[in-house]
Amino acid sequence: MNQTDFGAIILAAGKGTRMKSSLPKVLHEIAGQPMLGYAVSAAVEAGASHVYLVTAPEQDNVRAYADGLDATVIHCIQQTQNGTGDAVRAALPETQSGQRLVVMFGDTPLMRAPVLQALANADSDIAVLGFELDNAAAYGRIVLGANGAPEKITEFKDADPATRQITLCNGGAMGLSQNCLADLLPQLTNDNAQGEYYLPDLVGLAHGAGLSTHLVMASDEDALGVDGRAGQAKAEKLMQQRLRAGFLEAGVCMQDPYSVFFSFDTEVGDEVIIEPHVKINTGVRIGRGSHIKAFTHLEGVSIGEAAQIGPYARLRPGTVVGNDARIGNFVETKKAAIGDGAKISHLSYIGDAELGAEVNIGAGTITCNYDGFNKHMTIIGAGAFVGSNSSLIAPVTIGAGAYVGSSTALSGDVADDALVVTRAPERTIKGWGAKFRNKHQGKKGS
């Protein structure tokens, strides 16, 4: 379908009181991205040249977020919440005469660009979005005429019993010309159960004026609006299903896809294996042929090719893992550059560090990167070996090929190929155990 240049009016002024949160509803996240981000992305992908964002006066955080998106956003303020028709009225002065407009909602994260394209491309004065649902619950109903075109939309609270039997539901989004919108908006009234100005009433006004209407069908997922926490959980589940299906189609191997959680921006290369119970937060890229083992948590991480991560690993923001590197069980990293072929096999914390190629970190090693006020770097040269249970007290540099003996507390630099050990000399006192027990015999528990 060819794209039509249009403007998208995104309604985002709702407070979302049922979210039980001070955060505006459209900023609540699905798969790591605020719902508004999905709406704007879908509009831009569909061909919207401008986004007219309708917000409430106090929603500075919504406007600030929108300004950071890759879109031309024009802010429109709805002074009071008097319904969807009133919200669109707030945007109308900013729109361009003759422009095709698509009205949509900021809390519909599953809306797809092709659906918006169909609304924008419809050869009619007004195009409305509909979907079929056997249990239509409280959705508004679309009433069709004999020619199959919409004649009116009736909100559930205002519908009579016969209308409530209709299974064709109002999807909320609408496509129409700016001129049509300018002519019909002033005719809206708030004579309804909610005492609000309903945008769907434009359909009845258009039909009465002899204007053409058109129905665009979509799935109920496209129109799913998030009203509360249960709706947010449902949207998250559906979004994860989409993401998993996309990665499976692309050739990612998942033994139990339903236990793997992705973010909206996750990048996964070819021939990657992801075991069960993996959580991938935002900012993660996984290179070709890497293996992510069970119960691993990734966030803000770039992983090279043929790396092995986990099980039970936690890689935090700023971690860059090289090709063929190994990060094992119960290892945590943060702001760490880990070279090609390096190994951190188990039970270690590596933060604010640079590890060269083929470095080996023994079990129980930690970088002591924080002094209570500032973070400090640990730099380990290529091929260095750090023995188990070592503490690397930053700032410190370990040269290439150097060896750090087990249980070393290192606070000074180590030259290339040198060995450093800070353990106290071993001392043996024969018979000490028996003497100690005899001295304290009978005193236990007294």
KOLZARO-342149 format. One line per 8 residues: for each residue x, y, z of N, C-alpha, C, CB. Coordinates in pm, whole numbers. Each point is the difference from the previous one (the first is absolute). Glycine has a CB too. Layout:
N
X:Y:Z:X:Y:Z:X:Y:Z:X:Y:Z  ...
This chain:
446
85:-119:0:-85:119:0:88:125:0:-184:-125:123  159:218:-214:77:123:-5:-30:86:121:1:-10:-249  103:77:299:-19:85:116:-59:134:-41:191:-114:115  -286:162:-35:-58:132:-16:58:91:107:-212:-95:-99  257:212:57:49:97:98:-118:49:83:190:70:-154  -179:-85:282:-111:40:88:54:51:132:-151:-168:-109  65:229:186:34:41:135:-70:-91:99:31:237:-75  41:-275:179:-57:-87:103:-31:81:124:127:-197:-90
-254:196:131:-40:62:126:-1:-110:105:-139:181:-116  230:-173:211:11:-103:104:-53:57:131:200:-106:-115  -302:42:166:-64:45:123:72:-63:119:-224:27:-118  283:57:202:83:-51:109:-21:77:130:167:-70:-169  -280:138:183:-22:85:117:-58:-74:119:-32:187:-156  -6:-314:137:-62:-74:110:92:-17:119:-137:-118:-168  83:131:287:79:-13:122:26:-147:35:-96:216:81  9:-303:-125:19:-142:30:-11:-30:148:145:-15:-198
-251:64:260:-15:-18:145:-7:-147:38:-118:219:11  70:-304:-103:-9:-142:32:135:-69:0:-225:1:-98  329:69:53:135:-55:12:52:11:143:44:61:-239  -114:19:320:41:22:140:146:47:6:-163:-177:77  192:278:-158:138:49:-11:-2:149:-30:80:-227:-79  21:298:128:15:142:-32:56:20:-140:33:48:243  21:-153:-302:55:8:-135:-114:-1:-101:213:-116:74  -214:210:-170:-105:-2:-102:-7:-135:-71:31:247:-32
-152:-287:-2:-21:-135:-53:88:-30:-120:-232:12:83  245:83:-176:72:-30:-125:149:-17:21:-174:128:-122  225:-96:242:142:-20:27:28:-134:67:24:246:20  -127:-320:13:22:-135:52:51:-89:-112:-181:31:175  269:-122:-141:76:-73:-102:-60:-135:-34:201:116:81  -184:-153:-206:-25:-133:-52:130:-45:-68:-254:42:-32  310:-154:75:126:-50:-56:107:108:-1:-129:-161:-141  134:239:248:107:97:17:-18:134:-65:140:-191:17
-253:215:-83:-23:129:-65:-134:57:45:137:-72:-198  -144:202:229:-129:60:32:-101:-21:-112:118:170:140  -242:-187:-102:-104:-27:-99:-6:108:-107:-130:-120:175  154:245:-137:-3:108:-98:105:-21:-108:-82:155:178  195:-213:-143:104:-26:-100:-47:-92:-110:168:35:175  -246:-137:-139:-55:-90:-102:-97:73:-92:25:-192:159  -111:276:-100:-98:73:-81:69:92:-100:-164:-11:190  263:85:-143:71:92:-90:76:-77:-107:22:166:187
44:-274:-149:75:-80:-98:-91:-57:-108:165:-56:177  -283:6:-136:-94:-55:-97:-49:108:-96:-71:-172:167  44:291:-114:-46:110:-84:106:41:-102:-145:79:188  269:-66:-142:109:39:-91:25:-107:-104:104:135:184  -105:-262:-142:19:-109:-95:-111:-2:-104:117:-132:178  -236:170:-139:-113:0:-93:5:116:-97:-135:-111:174  218:212:-146:13:112:-92:-38:135:56:-42:-160:-175  19:170:305:-38:129:59:117:98:-9:-161:-117:155
135:233:-210:102:104:-9:5:85:126:-29:4:-247  -84:4:316:-9:77:124:-77:-81:103:10:219:-128  30:-204:253:-74:-59:111:-52:114:86:142:-213:-3  -275:222:11:-64:100:85:-34:-68:132:-94:130:-201  173:-102:302:-12:-70:127:-85:80:98:224:-108:-38  -336:50:79:-91:67:92:30:-47:142:-179:19:-181  215:75:267:33:-31:139:-71:97:92:224:-92:-69  -224:59:197:-57:88:102:104:105:40:-150:-187:84
108:299:-28:94:108:33:116:-44:88:-188:156:-21  162:-245:116:103:-36:97:93:-111:-49:-157:69:177  137:-119:-298:76:-117:-46:130:40:-70:-215:-123:-25  298:197:96:129:40:-57:87:-122:-32:-14:215:128  4:-319:-45:85:-118:-23:-41:-74:-127:33:-20:246  -161:21:-280:-44:-63:-125:55:78:-119:-210:-84:112  199:214:-105:51:84:-110:152:-13:-14:-191:161:37  261:-167:75:145:-14:-6:39:-134:-64:23:145:204
-94:-250:-169:28:-131:-60:-25:4:-150:-60:-114:216  -52:171:-256:-34:4:-142:103:79:-80:-242:-19:60  297:124:-1:99:81:-71:128:-78:-28:-95:202:109  118:-310:-36:118:-81:-22:-19:-110:-102:62:50:230  -183:-63:-284:-27:-103:-99:36:47:-141:-184:-89:146  199:-6:-234:36:30:-139:-126:34:-79:202:-153:13  -254:271:14:-124:43:-65:-12:152:13:-112:-223:49  34:282:-140:-31:142:9:-125:14:86:105:50:-227
-86:-13:352:-109:4:97:-44:144:23:86:-209:111  -216:232:-125:-60:130:28:-90:-17:121:10:72:-246  15:7:350:-73:-16:125:-130:79:0:218:-35:118  -323:-34:-70:-133:59:9:-52:-26:142:-46:-33:-252  -2:133:319:-40:-12:140:-152:-6:12:207:124:71  -256:-229:-9:-142:-12:34:-16:51:143:-36:-201:-158  -24:315:172:-5:67:130:-79:-79:103:20:217:-118  -131:-277:77:-80:-82:90:-39:-128:-73:-88:204:123
72:-313:-49:-35:-127:-60:-151:-11:-21:202:-106:109  -247:143:-228:-143:-2:-33:-29:-97:-114:-19:237:76  94:-345:-85:-27:-100:-100:94:6:-119:-233:7:71  224:-112:-154:90:-13:-114:-25:107:-106:11:-244:44  -137:283:-60:-29:107:-95:64:130:42:-214:-112:-57  209:142:186:63:121:51:152:-8:-15:-190:30:163  247:-149:-146:144:-17:-16:43:31:-143:-1:-173:181  -75:124:-279:33:28:-140:-20:148:-31:-67:-234:-62
-30:294:126:-23:145:-19:124:79:40:-247:-32:42  319:-16:59:122:69:43:110:-7:-106:-59:-53:237  56:-51:-319:103:-16:-103:-35:69:-131:59:-215:105  -187:235:-130:-45:49:-131:71:128:-45:-219:-104:49  237:206:37:65:123:-48:141:-20:-53:-138:122:164  205:-228:-123:138:-23:-43:7:-76:-132:68:0:238  -177:-60:-281:0:-79:-123:-9:88:-123:-106:-188:125  131:128:-240:5:75:-126:-126:-25:-82:251:-13:2
-304:116:-60:-121:-12:-81:22:-99:-114:-64:237:58  -32:-328:-76:7:-98:-106:85:-122:34:-31:186:-156  96:-185:269:86:-110:40:-82:-121:41:175:163:73  -129:-282:-111:-62:-122:50:51:-23:142:-19:-99:-235  -72:63:324:34:-19:140:-41:-139:46:-26:245:41  105:-303:46:-36:-124:67:2:28:150:96:-144:-188  -209:121:252:-11:17:144:24:-135:66:-163:194:-26  251:-198:124:33:-125:68:28:29:147:95:-99:-213
-68:-6:287:18:15:144:141:-37:42:-242:-50:33  291:118:68:136:-24:47:14:-121:88:33:238:-15  -145:-302:52:7:-117:88:-37:-128:-73:-55:146:193  82:-151:-325:-25:-120:-80:134:-49:-56:-238:77:-60  320:-141:141:136:-35:-42:9:-107:-107:68:61:224  -178:-133:-249:3:-109:-98:-51:43:-138:-31:-159:188  -3:287:-203:-45:49:-130:112:-12:-103:-158:159:114  124:-213:-231:99:-22:-106:-13:106:-109:-4:-246:48
118:275:-111:3:103:-104:-94:-29:-117:235:43:66  -247:-168:-116:-90:-22:-113:-146:38:28:151:-182:-69  -194:167:194:-137:39:36:-16:151:-12:-19:-197:155  116:271:-108:-6:146:-11:9:44:-146:105:21:228  -24:-92:-305:7:30:-144:-135:-17:-66:238:-74:-2  -308:-33:37:-132:-24:-60:-97:112:35:41:-247:13  -35:299:108:-86:112:38:38:127:-76:-29:-102:227  160:121:-245:45:119:-72:-33:-7:-149:182:26:168
-176:-146:-226:-18:-16:-144:-145:-17:-42:223:-101:-5  -314:83:101:-140:-26:-34:-59:114:-84:-24:-134:211  -43:95:-318:-61:100:-90:-140:33:50:135:-86:-197  -141:151:310:-129:37:60:23:121:89:-85:-241:-8  -27:308:41:13:116:88:45:-41:140:-177:117:-133  121:-228:179:39:-52:130:20:-151:-10:-126:185:119  238:-235:-66:24:-143:11:13:-33:148:116:-11:-228  -185:-94:271:4:-38:141:58:-140:13:-200:148:50
263:-172:64:62:-128:26:-96:-89:78:228:108:0  -245:-231:-49:-88:-94:67:64:-135:18:-193:121:-94  142:-198:189:44:-138:20:-116:-80:55:240:73:40  -236:-202:-66:-106:-89:46:41:-66:131:-74:-40:-236  -22:32:326:25:-64:129:-129:-62:47:183:164:57  -180:-295:-32:-121:-68:45:-50:56:132:75:-206:-118  17:227:210:-36:61:128:47:144:-4:16:-221:125  -100:308:-177:40:138:-27:4:86:125:-97:-25:-224
44:-26:335:7:70:128:-43:145:-14:184:-152:73  -99:244:-27:-40:141:5:51:82:-118:-3:-21:245  48:-44:-352:43:75:-117:-118:70:-66:188:-163:-34  -159:276:-30:-101:64:-84:-30:-87:-121:77:226:77  -199:-215:-130:-43:-83:-113:-10:84:-127:-125:-153:158  169:92:-270:-11:65:-131:-127:-51:-68:253:23:-20  -339:68:-16:-126:-34:-68:20:24:-149:-141:60:205  123:-166:-284:18:8:-145:-133:23:-71:200:-150:17
-191:220:-129:-117:18:-85:-17:-115:-97:26:246:22  -126:-235:-106:-28:-106:-97:115:-21:-97:-242:52:21  320:52:-45:112:-10:-94:128:-46:67:-104:179:-135  96:-212:263:117:-49:72:90:109:54:-13:-197:-140  -26:321:122:81:111:50:-50:42:139:47:78:-237  40:-31:324:-42:42:134:-98:117:-7:220:-79:91  -328:68:-12:-96:110:11:13:75:132:-154:-127:-147  194:57:250:23:65:129:77:-95:90:-212:137:-24
267:-79:129:66:-77:105:-67:37:131:223:-9:-126  -264:-92:198:-71:23:126:84:-55:115:-225:-10:-117  250:94:215:73:-46:119:-86:-100:76:124:221:15  -59:-314:51:-72:-107:69:-99:56:101:197:-148:-31  -159:249:106:-88:54:103:-124:66:-57:199:33:142  -192:7:-270:-114:66:-64:-76:-92:-93:124:213:16  -80:-340:-26:-60:-92:-97:-124:-69:58:226:-36:-102  -323:13:15:-117:-78:41:34:-149:-9:-159:184:-79
74:-272:131:31:-144:0:31:-56:-139:-145:-21:199  73:65:-300:24:-51:-135:139:39:-50:-246:12:-47  285:112:73:132:45:-44:110:-73:74:-96:224:-53  72:-256:179:101:-71:77:23:-142:-50:-63:138:196  -27:-190:-275:18:-133:-58:95:2:-120:-229:-59:78  259:176:-129:91:11:-113:141:-38:45:-142:182:-104  211:-260:24:136:-45:36:109:81:-70:-93:-229:35  54:323:-120:97:86:-67:32:118:92:-85:-67:-230
210:71:277:39:96:103:80:116:-58:1:-185:167  -11:296:-99:75:120:-39:144:-13:47:-210:140:12  303:-134:-107:142:-9:32:62:130:43:11:-182:-158  -86:291:152:48:128:51:67:87:-103:26:-110:214  67:56:-292:72:80:-98:-92:38:-116:215:-114:64  -182:225:-128:-87:54:-105:85:79:-99:-196:12:160  162:-24:-289:66:80:-103:-100:92:-67:167:-183:-37  -129:309:17:-91:97:-62:78:121:-47:-190:-78:145
127:158:-227:67:120:-50:-10:111:104:-52:-65:-238  147:157:233:-2:112:94:-123:85:-20:248:0:3  -292:16:-129:-118:81:-27:-125:-64:58:108:84:-208  -118:-216:195:-114:-72:58:-1:16:152:6:-165:-190  111:152:249:10:14:145:-40:141:44:183:-173:4  -136:273:-77:-32:138:35:-149:28:-13:227:68:-76  -295:-131:-19:-144:22:-19:-82:-70:108:39:20:-246  3:-141:287:-84:-81:86:25:19:149:-7:-161:-184
131:192:222:31:12:142:-91:98:74:236:-55:-56  -266:172:-2:-87:95:72:-141:-53:24:133:182:-100  -172:-287:27:-136:-53:16:-11:-104:111:-34:44:-241  146:-86:299:-5:-98:108:-71:57:122:211:-103:-85  -287:20:152:-63:38:126:42:-101:108:-199:106:-122  174:-69:245:31:-90:112:-126:-58:62:208:132:44  -310:-151:-128:-127:-57:47:12:-153:-1:-131:200:-89  199:-253:189:22:-143:10:22:-38:146:98:-7:-234
-81:-121:258:9:-49:137:121:55:74:-116:-205:-73  223:235:1:121:48:64:6:152:10:113:-203:-84  -201:271:9:6:145:-4:127:51:-67:-135:5:207  185:-82:-306:123:35:-68:-25:15:-151:133:-120:177  -34:180:-244:-7:15:-145:69:-122:-63:-2:257:16  -79:-346:-74:53:-125:-55:47:20:-144:-154:-130:149  276:96:-178:48:6:-137:-76:-96:-93:225:63:88  -261:-185:-43:-74:-90:-90:-133:56:-49:108:-186:119
-164:286:-52:-125:61:-47:17:68:-135:-67:33:237  193:-9:-279:23:58:-133:-55:-89:-110:203:113:88  -204:-243:-65:-47:-93:-104:-148:24:-28:171:-170:71  -251:180:34:-143:28:-20:-22:135:-65:-51:-141:198  130:241:-158:-13:132:-62:38:-5:-148:51:108:222  54:-181:-255:42:-11:-140:-107:-69:-83:240:-7:72  -294:-104:-18:-106:-71:-73:-121:89:-22:80:-216:97  -116:291:6:-115:89:-14:21:111:-102:-55:-50:235
181:88:-254:32:106:-95:26:-53:-141:93:132:189  -110:-263:-207:22:-58:-132:145:-23:-36:-206:109:-66  293:-105:164:142:-25:-26:27:-151:-2:61:220:109  47:-258:-172:31:-143:-14:75:-51:123:7:26:-250  -37:-150:285:69:-64:111:53:-135:-47:-146:118:170  246:-169:-98:64:-125:-39:45:-73:126:76:99:-222  -82:-231:217:41:-83:112:134:-66:-31:-242:-40:63  338:56:28:129:-69:-8:3:-103:112:118:204:-101
-103:-331:64:1:-105:99:143:-30:48:-208:-97:-106  220:64:233:128:-37:59:-27:-107:105:100:230:-44  6:-274:110:-17:-94:110:-28:78:128:153:-168:-111  -207:100:210:-24:67:126:131:38:68:-215:-127:25  325:60:-60:130:38:57:39:140:-42:69:-240:0  -90:273:-128:36:133:-49:-68:110:80:33:-97:-227  -155:72:266:-79:102:67:9:-7:152:-152:-4:-194  230:-91:246:3:-21:144:54:123:72:30:-246:-37
-116:308:117:42:112:83:28:-48:141:-134:158:-140  235:-98:202:39:-38:135:-66:95:98:220:-93:-82  -313:40:162:-71:82:97:54:-15:142:-201:-20:-143  259:-94:175:48:-26:135:113:-100:-2:-226:51:91  264:-96:25:113:-92:10:-28:-134:-67:65:112:212  -189:-157:-204:-34:-126:-67:14:16:-151:-158:-61:186  115:175:-238:15:26:-143:146:13:-41:-220:112:3  300:-52:84:143:10:-27:64:-138:-7:5:222:115
-43:-310:-22:54:-136:-1:-43:-74:-126:-3:-3:251  -121:23:-294:-48:-65:-122:77:50:-122:-228:-26:103  249:157:-110:75:56:-112:144:-49:0:-147:203:6  207:-215:111:136:-53:10:6:-143:-53:45:149:199  -141:-230:-160:-3:-138:-46:-11:-8:-152:-105:-68:217  17:148:-274:-19:-2:-145:123:54:-72:-245:28:34  306:76:22:121:55:-63:113:-101:3:-70:231:66  85:-301:47:104:-102:7:-25:-111:-102:33:53:243
-157:-88:-264:-31:-101:-100:43:46:-139:-193:-78:140  169:206:-171:43:54:-129:152:-4:-12:-203:148:-6  271:-104:111:146:3:-5:58:-140:-15:-1:208:140  -51:-302:-62:50:-138:-9:-23:-58:-139:-45:-31:243  -75:54:-296:-31:-53:-134:95:58:-104:-241:-26:66  272:154:-53:91:63:-95:140:-59:7:-133:207:18  183:-232:103:133:-57:14:5:-145:-45:42:156:189  -147:-232:-159:-5:-138:-48:1:-3:-153:-125:-69:208
48:157:-268:-5:8:-147:138:36:-56:-242:69:11  317:12:64:132:42:-46:107:-105:25:-68:234:42  33:-346:24:95:-108:18:63:-9:137:41:21:-236  -87:57:332:52:-10:137:-56:-127:64:18:253:21  70:-332:41:-42:-125:64:-36:28:145:148:-136:-154  -273:106:191:-44:13:138:-64:-131:42:-36:251:-25  89:-312:129:-52:-128:45:-138:14:63:234:-77:38  -257:190:29:-129:28:61:-31:148:-21:30:-185:174
-81:222:-292:-19:142:-31:-83:75:104:18:-60:-238  -115:-8:298:-92:69:90:68:42:130:-186:-130:-99  306:82:127:70:40:122:109:103:-29:-49:-224:97  62:267:-223:99:100:-38:-71:133:-22:148:-176:-106  -94:281:166:-62:132:-11:97:96:-70:-137:-41:209  86:105:-315:78:94:-79:-43:143:28:30:-175:-177  50:270:129:-38:140:-1:-25:43:-144:132:45:210  -196:69:-225:-38:47:-133:119:21:-92:-197:107:104
316:-81:-48:116:32:-82:105:-111:-1:-42:238:49  7:-358:-3:97:-110:4:46:-38:-141:-106:-85:212  237:67:-228:56:-45:-128:67:-134:22:34:239:-80  -70:-337:-2:55:-135:13:49:-47:-137:-155:-53:195  281:8:-200:57:-45:-126:-42:-142:-37:191:150:44  -139:-196:-156:-31:-134:-50:58:-106:93:-4:88:-236  -63:-203:239:49:-120:68:27:21:148:98:-70:-216  -172:158:278:10:20:144:-91:-100:70:55:246:-31
-8:-300:143:-81:-90:83:-31:73:131:105:-209:-104  -232:211:140:-42:60:127:-74:-107:80:-16:234:-104  72:-268:219:-60:-101:84:-116:59:81:221:-119:12  -294:37:63:-118:49:73:34:102:109:-106:-220:-47  6:300:81:3:94:112:110:104:-14:-92:-180:144  97:241:-261:93:109:-27:-78:130:-8:160:-156:-123  -112:259:191:-65:133:-3:93:97:-69:-128:-48:213  81:108:-321:80:94:-77:-66:136:9:80:-182:-158
-16:274:229:-50:136:10:49:83:-117:-6:-20:251  -16:149:-246:30:86:-115:150:10:-27:-207:129:51  238:-94:-176:138:28:-38:89:-121:-15:-30:210:113  -25:-323:-155:78:-123:-10:17:-42:-146:-84:-71:226  208:39:-260:31:-56:-132:77:-129:22:5:231:-110  -49:-340:45:64:-131:12:51:-41:-137:-149:-66:195  279:39:-203:63:-30:-128:-24:-143:-47:170:168:55  -140:-191:-178:-21:-127:-67:64:-116:76:-8:122:-218
-68:-231:232:52:-124:55:22:0:149:104:-32:-214  -146:135:284:19:1:145:-105:-87:68:99:230:-14  -67:-271:136:-85:-92:76:-31:66:135:99:-207:-115  -226:239:137:-43:63:125:-66:-109:83:-33:230:-109  95:-263:220:-47:-113:79:-105:43:103:223:-111:-32  -285:13:93:-121:21:80:21:98:116:-71:-230:-61  -37:301:94:-7:90:116:102:113:-8:-80:-192:136  105:239:-255:91:112:-21:-79:129:-16:169:-153:-107
-113:263:158:-64:132:-5:94:95:-72:-129:-43:216  80:105:-324:81:89:-83:-66:137:-8:86:-197:-132  -4:302:140:-53:136:-14:112:93:-44:-176:-43:178  153:116:-288:99:94:-47:132:-65:-37:-108:169:141  102:-283:-211:117:-85:-23:18:-26:-149:-32:-106:226  156:106:-270:33:-43:-136:85:-126:10:-11:239:-89  -36:-346:27:68:-130:6:48:-36:-140:-143:-75:197  268:39:-208:56:-33:-130:-44:-136:-52:193:140:60
-121:-190:-156:-35:-126:-64:57:-119:79:-6:116:-223  -70:-226:223:42:-127:59:38:10:147:79:-65:-224  -140:159:294:24:12:144:-95:-93:75:75:239:-28  -36:-275:149:-86:-80:87:-24:78:128:88:-217:-98  -216:235:131:-39:80:115:-89:-82:92:16:211:-137  20:-221:266:-82:-69:96:40:-145:17:-183:155:-56  98:-232:128:-130:38:55:14:91:123:-94:-216:-86  -17:277:125:-6:85:118:102:114:-5:-80:-197:130
95:259:-245:89:115:-12:-84:128:-5:173:-139:-122  -115:246:174:-64:131:-7:96:99:-62:-142:-52:204  109:96:-325:83:97:-71:-73:132:-3:106:-180:-141  -46:281:204:-65:129:20:47:102:-103:-20:-50:243  -44:168:-246:29:98:-105:148:35:-13:-225:90:39  266:-73:-162:137:36:-31:92:-118:-21:-38:203:128  -15:-324:-118:82:-119:-23:11:-28:-150:-71:-96:224  194:74:-268:26:-38:-139:81:-130:5:-4:244:-84
-53:-349:27:63:-133:3:54:-31:-139:-154:-79:186  280:40:-193:62:-28:-128:-37:-136:-56:185:144:69  -136:-171:-187:-25:-128:-66:63:-114:80:-8:115:-225  -60:-229:230:50:-121:65:27:15:149:98:-60:-217  -148:165:278:19:18:144:-95:-92:77:73:240:-37  -39:-264:164:-81:-86:86:-30:72:130:102:-207:-103  -231:223:130:-46:58:126:-85:-107:68:4:242:-90  40:-294:202:-65:-116:58:-102:29:107:204:-118:-52
-232:15:133:-109:9:96:37:92:117:-73:-232:-65  -27:307:108:11:92:113:112:102:-20:-90:-180:148  101:230:-269:91:109:-31:-82:125:-28:173:-161:-94  -130:272:152:-65:129:-25:103:94:-61:-163:-34:192  124:104:-297:87:100:-62:-75:131:-11:125:-178:-127  -48:287:127:-58:134:-18:107:90:-60:-161:-31:196  127:97:-305:93:93:-67:137:-67:-16:-124:199:97  119:-316:-158:122:-79:-17:18:-37:-146:-23:-89:233
144:115:-285:36:-43:-134:79:-129:12:2:239:-88  -57:-347:36:58:-133:17:49:-48:-136:-154:-53:198  284:32:-209:61:-26:-129:-33:-135:-60:179:146:72  -142:-163:-198:-23:-125:-71:65:-116:75:-11:124:-220  -66:-232:237:54:-120:61:22:7:150:104:-40:-215  -138:150:277:18:10:145:-99:-90:73:82:237:-26  -45:-276:148:-84:-92:78:-19:53:142:81:-196:-139  -208:209:178:-36:28:139:-100:-109:35:39:258:-15
11:-370:62:-81:-121:0:-103:-8:110:191:-109:-102  -163:167:221:-98:-17:106:28:90:121:-30:-235:-77  -77:277:141:1:61:133:89:123:8:-43:-225:93  28:317:-188:85:119:-2:-82:125:-27:191:-140:-78  -136:254:122:-56:131:-36:108:79:-70:-161:-2:196  132:45:-319:94:79:-80:-71:128:-42:122:-209:-82  -84:321:146:-63:128:-32:103:108:-26:-196:-65:139  163:157:-230:92:108:-37:137:-57:-35:-125:162:149
124:-247:-249:122:-74:-32:18:-17:-150:-20:-120:218  149:100:-256:34:-34:-137:86:-126:4:-12:244:-77  -33:-349:14:71:-127:-4:44:-28:-142:-132:-88:195  260:65:-216:51:-30:-133:-38:-139:-45:186:155:42  -142:-189:-161:-30:-131:-58:63:-111:84:-13:103:-229  -60:-214:240:48:-124:65:32:17:148:91:-66:-220  -141:169:284:15:13:145:-80:-110:69:34:251:-20  19:-305:128:-72:-98:80:-19:55:141:95:-191:-138
-220:195:181:-35:47:134:-45:-119:83:-66:229:-88  134:-255:199:-33:-113:85:-124:24:83:238:-56:5  -292:-51:48:-125:6:77:17:89:123:-61:-230:-80  -43:307:108:0:82:120:76:129:-11:-22:-205:123  68:240:-242:73:125:-19:-96:118:-11:185:-126:-115  -146:236:179:-82:122:-12:90:119:-30:-171:-94:161  116:189:-236:64:130:-15:-60:93:105:41:-36:-251  44:92:333:-45:93:105:3:140:-62:89:-148:193
-199:183:-260:1:118:-86:-52:126:66:-29:-154:-187  -28:145:307:-69:115:60:60:30:136:-213:-56:-124  254:181:146:61:37:127:-97:74:93:218:12:-118  -346:-15:84:-100:72:78:-38:133:-61:88:-111:200  -6:161:-293:-28:127:-66:15:-9:-152:78:117:207  25:-189:-251:30:-5:-143:24:-144:-45:99:229:14  -121:-252:-145:30:-128:-61:139:6:-64:-248:-44:-43  319:-69:46:136:-6:-52:14:-122:-92:89:116:207
4:-104:-301:15:-102:-103:103:-106:38:-62:172:-169  31:-294:125:95:-111:2:31:-37:-145:-87:-86:225  216:84:-260:41:-32:-136:88:-124:5:-14:245:-73  -23:-346:-5:72:-127:0:45:-29:-144:-134:-88:200  263:72:-218:55:-19:-132:-28:-138:-57:175:161:60  -156:-173:-190:-30:-125:-71:78:-115:59:-47:129:-208  -20:-243:221:65:-122:44:31:-8:147:92:-10:-222  -131:109:301:27:-4:144:-87:-106:67:62:245:-4
-11:-294:119:-71:-102:77:-18:51:141:96:-187:-142  -222:192:188:-31:45:135:-51:-120:78:-53:238:-78  122:-274:184:-38:-117:77:-126:20:81:237:-58:10  -293:-52:35:-128:3:71:9:81:129:-56:-224:-98  -61:280:134:-18:70:128:92:121:12:-67:-215:103  92:284:-213:84:120:1:-85:125:4:178:-123:-126  -126:226:191:-65:131:5:89:99:-72:-117:-55:220  64:115:-326:77:95:-81:-46:139:39:27:-165:-194
54:235:272:-40:126:62:36:114:-95:33:-94:235  -134:145:-301:20:101:-104:28:138:63:-152:-132:-155  227:218:80:47:-23:-137:124:-89:-1:-93:223:-68  92:-317:-25:112:-92:-10:12:-50:-143:-28:-68:241  153:44:-282:27:-53:-134:84:-126:12:-12:233:-101  -31:-337:36:73:-127:-4:50:-19:-142:-142:-103:187  271:84:-201:59:-6:-132:-35:-126:-77:182:136:88  -153:-132:-216:-26:-114:-87:82:-120:45:-51:154:-192
-11:-270:196:69:-122:34:37:-14:146:84:4:-226  -127:89:309:34:-6:143:-84:-105:71:63:243:-6  -14:-284:124:-71:-95:84:-27:64:136:108:-197:-120  -232:183:166:-37:44:133:-36:-125:79:-83:228:-81  158:-256:188:-22:-121:77:-134:2:71:244:-21:28  -296:-97:-3:-130:-11:67:3:69:135:-41:-216:-118  -75:272:156:-20:69:127:86:124:15:-57:-219:99  96:279:-210:77:124:4:-93:119:14:181:-105:-140
-143:198:229:-67:130:9:93:100:-67:-126:-59:217  96:92:-340:92:76:-83:-37:148:1:39:-202:-145  57:288:184:-26:144:1:101:78:-81:-104:-27:222  201:-43:-284:100:67:-82:8:-65:-137:128:61:204  -71:12:-296:10:-50:-137:95:-119:-9:-48:231:-85  25:-314:-17:82:-119:-25:58:9:-140:-142:-140:158  272:118:-170:66:9:-131:-37:-118:-88:189:126:106  -165:-110:-234:-22:-110:-95:78:-124:45:-35:166:-188
-32:-281:181:62:-131:25:48:-19:144:67:0:-237  -99:92:327:43:-14:139:-98:-86:77:112:224:-10  -66:-275:125:-85:-71:94:-10:83:127:64:-226:-96  -186:243:146:-18:70:126:-84:-86:92:17:225:-114  27:-237:240:-73:-76:101:5:81:130:57:-225:-110  -170:241:176:-2:76:125:-44:-85:118:-47:206:-130  47:-339:115:-41:-85:113:106:2:109:-130:-146:-157  83:138:282:94:-15:112:65:-138:-6:-138:159:142
263:-170:-93:67:-132:-2:-81:-102:80:224:113:-22  -228:-233:-27:-74:-106:68:74:-41:127:-94:-81:-219  18:60:327:59:-37:130:-77:-118:56:76:239:44  -5:-342:3:-63:-119:56:42:-16:146:-7:-110:-228  -89:92:319:27:-25:141:-57:-138:31:-6:250:64  94:-346:-48:-44:-137:22:-70:-15:135:188:-81:-144  -295:3:148:-72:-29:123:-86:111:54:181:-149:47  -188:261:-118:-75:116:51:-148:-32:18:164:152:-112
-222:-230:21:-142:-30:6:-37:-77:126:-5:-1:-248  85:-100:282:-30:-80:119:13:83:127:81:-205:-120  23:291:127:17:85:117:-119:95:17:249:-15:-27  -295:70:-83:-112:93:4:-126:-69:52:101:130:-191  -127:-251:139:-120:-71:44:7:-37:148:-27:-88:-233  146:44:278:14:-38:141:-21:119:92:159:-180:-67  -112:297:24:-13:120:81:-145:40:19:220:75:-81  -299:-96:-24:-140:47:4:-98:-112:24:62:182:-153
-14:-303:185:-89:-113:21:-99:30:112:180:-157:-80  -305:130:59:-104:20:100:-54:142:7:106:-179:126  -43:272:-196:-48:139:2:-102:29:-110:220:65:97  -236:-158:-191:-88:23:-114:-144:21:44:151:-139:-141  -207:249:102:-140:29:29:-22:56:137:-59:-178:-153  163:192:236:-19:51:135:-12:151:2:127:-195:87
